[in-house]
């Protein structure tokens, strides 16, 4: 079959229902015996997901529920969560209500009258189900007629934030207290009326959410609490030892410069320090901690040696023993205690790839498990006999594959999501191009989408974006936080080279590579992007006079800073929900911009805020922002607009009434409108 030329791509074709790229499968979970896989999916490309089962014996899938039949565009997203309860039954959430479905597809309600249910987790023995109702923690026996029991109650500003089961059947959880956290009102007009939302929203220097870890028995009784010296410190992980006698909390100060792993006796609550480290230039909290199978030591993922790697701490206070090493980084790990193996995700093969690897618990040779280049996201059977792999690469939307670990057979496809029309089209080629920083010589890489009939003759227009950290990913659409795969393909189909550059502050290149980003919003990052542009234009990928840049949120900040501080370098910039003023950032942005401490912090914040650099604007600019945004305040955009007007600058403002921070994901109509504005803007300013 001949592929269709890409030039006739439309936003209606790219962002519609059913979706040409299909429906992303989610919620995958294994039965207790590891023979069946349940997941949520729609095989017709619609948004409503039903429950599907893949059977290992027959190597086949079947649809278990049919609740989405007849539902099309505009209907709810369908079933949102899934958990096995007992033999052959699954619990699921639909519209905030809890249901169960048996092996033949019969659906029955559970926990009738309990609202806003989410975060399902079945006990290790399958005899109980824990979940959150709002921010209260409840448990429900899986026998017929059982009623939910509230284990930890919630209130307006205090409640359970996360939890997990312990091996002995208790629940370990984090309670968050926002009583003293700032509350703000966001006023906006939408659908013909004035509205006002009240949200919890801290700013730099404010009092923070207070958190504590608790342990509660599902049989009832008051929780046991495990306090830290400062309840406003962040919690990055927590867990109970296999024998139930010890508990760890991985914690840090707000700036993430001080990392501490506390160890507690679960009976007495006695606290000690298992591990502590200080790094004055750290900007990423990529830590992960777990008890070793014997419960006496810890497995610690840390960049203590320069890159994020696995370490064994044999006992509290002992020196860390490296289990992996090399100029690459581990993203996360999973412990197979019975098999004596640690499985982990890493970018050892290529900076843009994530593969599954294995290493013995005692250290030794590292073995790569996954084969195809791309991004792999595994979900393991409880006995680690197999895993289901959510796999995608630059040319392939995400699909599920089952791969056994015992016998190590080839992956078996479980889903086929894209519509037939997907295979009939010619999609943009993707290349990876290395470039170097002129600031410090660091090596970086760009993901480059090539239009049809491309020749490196320096004549093509180029769009850089959406710019953001962690954007170098060999998967469909690259960075998936925004549905930018469609706008990328649309621009490539119209002759644009589309580039996603790697920037400092991203995962995978090590501690020293990232240090340059400290206190450097709008400085080192925009230099990395400019070095990418210079390299590609020197190689003939694009006309240096026809390069545009865009991004949203932090990417909007980089877009504005690039235009304000490098006038004439870009031909145009499009900033979505731009973080113009770091005075109104979340306190956690202090990892990079620094805290509100020291005599220099006012000058430091001004240097990292686009609001104070607007005098440099000389090139075409469009700002797009939703009035309901609680992450980046619309008021900050208006403050910049007022300043640009006073400075006599020319620009365009696109306002999205009643729209939040994720403006590209609210609904398809809005997505088509917003990306249509972006495409028309670059067509107007970058085409000869």
ABEGO torsion letter per residue (X at the ends): XBBBBAAABBAAAABBOBBAAEBBBBGBBBBAAGABBBBBBBAAGBABBBBBBBBAAAGBBBBABAAABGBBBGBBAEBABBBBBEBGBBBBBBGGBBBBBBAAGBBBBBGBGBBGBBGBBBBAAGABBBBBBEABBBBBBABBGBBBBBABBBBAABEBABBBBBAAGBBBBBBBBAAABBBBBBBBBBGGBBBBBBBBBBBBGBBBBBBBBBBBBAAEEBBBBBBBABAABBBABBBBBAAGABBBBBBBBAAGABBBBBBBBAAAGBBBBABBBBBAABABBABBBBBBAAGABBBBBBAAAGBBBBBBBABBGBBBBBABBEBBBBABBBBBAAAGBBBBBBAAABAABBBBBBBBAAEEBBBBABABBEBBBBBBBAAGABBBBBBBBAABBBBBBBBBABGGBBBBBABBABBAAAAABBBBBBBBBBBBBAAAGBBBBBBBBBBBGBBBAGABBBBBOBBBBGABBBBBGEBAABBAAAAAAAAAAAGBBBBBBBBBGBBGAEAAAAAAABGABGBAAAAAAAAAAAAAAAAGABBAABBBBBBBEAAAAAAAAAAAABBGABABBBBBGBBABAAABBAAAAAAAEBBBEAAAAAAAAAABAAAAAAABABBBBBBBBAABAABBAAAAAAAAAAAAAAGBBBBBBBBBGBBABAAAABAAAAAAAAAAAAAAAAAAABX
